[in-house]
Structure formats: C-alpha cells, structure tokens
Amino acid sequence: MTSDTARQTLLRVATAQLQAADIPSPLWEARFLLCDCDGITPTDIITYPDHPVDNPSKFQEWVARRASGEPLSRITGQRNFWGLDFKVSPTTLDPRMDSEVLVRETLALIPNDQKCEIADIGTGTGCLLLAILHERPNARGIGLDISAEALATARSNADRLGLADHARFEESNWLSVLQAQSIDVLISNPPYIVRAEIDHLDPAVRNYDPILALDGGPDGLDAYRAIIDAAPKVLRPGGWIALEIGWDQGESVPNLLNSAGFLRISCFKDTSGHDRVVLGQMPDRA
Ligand SMILES: C[S@@+](CC[C@H](N)C(=O)[O-])C[C@H]1O[C@@H](n2cnc3c(N)ncnc32)[C@H](O)[C@@H]1O
C-alpha cells in the first residue's frame, strides 16, 4: 500500500497545489523541488515512486512558498548560470539568463590563453566574473560590491567552483578601490531600473530581488554615470568596458560612453531581440 508520505503521493498533492496557484509547469516544478529537497534525481522518483519522502514537512513548506509566488531559486538557494551552479542569497540578484550575453561578448574580447585582469562592478553572486574565469584560466578578476553580504555569497561561489585562486572580492562603492590603469576589462550589470517603475515590477522581482540590485535612480542611469565617469582612469590603454543595459537604454548608455571618450562602441541583443549589452574601448596609447 502507498503511504501518505510516498514520493508519488506528495508529488500528486504538490502538483495540484501549484496548478491551483497558476504556477506554470506544476508537475515539473514539484519534481524539481522534491529532487532538491531530498537530494535525489528524477530517475529516483520514477524508479522508487513509493519510497517515503525524506523531508516531507520541508517539501510541503517549499511547495507552499512556491504557490505563494516565491521564485524556485529563492527557495532552493541555487541558480544555474552559464551551466554552473551558483548560490543565491536574499542580498544578491537572482542571476538572469539574459546576462549570459555579457559573458559571451566579454569572452570574445579575451583570447583563450591571454593573461587579463577583469573587474566586475556590482558582482552580486559573482556569476558574471566567475563564468568568465571558468572559461579563461589565465585571467584573474576582482568582484566589487557595496553589499558585504553579497560579497560573502560571491566568495562562497568562487570556492565551490574551484576559482578562489583566480578571483578576489572587495567591498567598494562602484570603482573606488581600483588602482589607476590596473584593469584590462571592466564588466558590470549595474542596477538600472527607473526608481518610479520599481513598484510596478513583477512581484517575483519586486519582492525577492534586493532593492540595491534594482534601483538605478530617477532615470535608471545613476550607476552608469558613476561607472563610466571613473572607468577611463582604471582601465589600461586599449582596455574594454562591457555593460549590461535595460531594453530601452541602447541609446542613452552608448551616449555616455561616447562622451567619456570610449571608441568602437557597439550594442548586442538578447534572445528576445532587446538591446542587452554595450561594449566600448579606451583609446590605445598614442
Ligand atoms: C543588478 S545587480 C547585478 C549582480 C550580478 N552582477 C548579476 O549580474 O547577477 C547590481 C549589483 O550592484 C550592487 N551595487 C549597488 N550599488 C552599488 C555601489 N554603489 N557600488 C558597488 N556595487 C553596488 C548591488 O549590491 C548588486 O549586487
């Protein structure tokens, strides 16, 4: 006889609960939560459907949180980005797939075997910097953030990914701790939401991503101004800047780069066809 805590029984109840809450793909999500909760694989569920769930109350609590709209990654504390597993915490942005465009375009600037010093401004989980360092063994990087708690998460991600010798993390207001002409490639996905629009964001963003990661000031450009003003001092001649932007910032941010003296400014789109990343290069020494 199947028990009340059998995997298939609790999965059936959880799926119905998620479906009633209009969660997309309720069966898939219920399975995902069960696998993460009990440390099992989907194959384990199929092979041993009558096996009791190890942590039934934890699983039921997770399902209730998901039914109330909490993102999966906030519940499990994990997010896959660039094929790597990152810890997320309440003080970090939940890494977005769109940000992989910035990783891809930055990698295109750095030949495979080249030594290179990268700075990631507003590093959060460290996902951008660590994904790049994972692909470029001769590169080294520094991740900066104003949030000491976010930096603790980034350090733990570097440890878990075996990149602690390649990346260091420091508390900093934008670029303030960086030395003059010390950086080859400066990357950032800064907060860029117009302040007045924050209250109208999807609740899954508004209620769970930290405000420090979202608030771009009255016109969404405060962080870009701070970073782009300071970047020419810390970049080496010929160095690059790569910035993630909001879908409607494909003119304003390139204009800021242009005014600061950057050359070869170009914009790249995400998979939805929206402007997502802007690159610019410092002039080479004459
Ligand atoms: C949009 S999140 C990006 C996080 C991560 N790089 C990513 O792409 O998932 C922006 C980050 O900027 C940080 N931040 C906000 N104000 C800052 C400041 N004045 N100096 C440095 N970092 C700041 C936030 O704490 C947050 O981690």
The ligand as a Gaussian input file, in Angstrom:
#p B3LYP/6-31G(d) Opt

LIG

0 1
 C       21.822000      44.165000     -10.995000
 S       22.801000      43.549000      -9.642000
 C       23.961000      42.557000     -10.560000
 C       24.513000      41.384000      -9.791000
 C       25.341000      40.402000     -10.630000
 N       26.468000      41.070000     -11.242000
 C       24.468000      39.750000     -11.701000
 O       24.630000      40.111000     -12.877000
 O       23.660000      38.887000     -11.342000
 C       23.711000      45.013000      -9.200000
 C       24.687000      44.872000      -8.048000
 O       25.251000      46.172000      -7.786000
 C       25.478000      46.295000      -6.400000
 N       25.575000      47.720000      -6.075000
 C       24.575000      48.623000      -5.880000
 N       25.083000      49.827000      -5.586000
 C       26.446000      49.718000      -5.607000
 C       27.522000      50.615000      -5.388000
 N       27.322000      51.909000      -5.090000
 N       28.791000      50.145000      -5.507000
 C       29.005000      48.837000      -5.804000
 N       28.020000      47.931000      -6.024000
 C       26.759000      48.362000      -5.920000
 C       24.279000      45.586000      -5.772000
 O       24.540000      45.228000      -4.431000
 C       24.097000      44.395000      -6.729000
 O       24.823000      43.285000      -6.264000

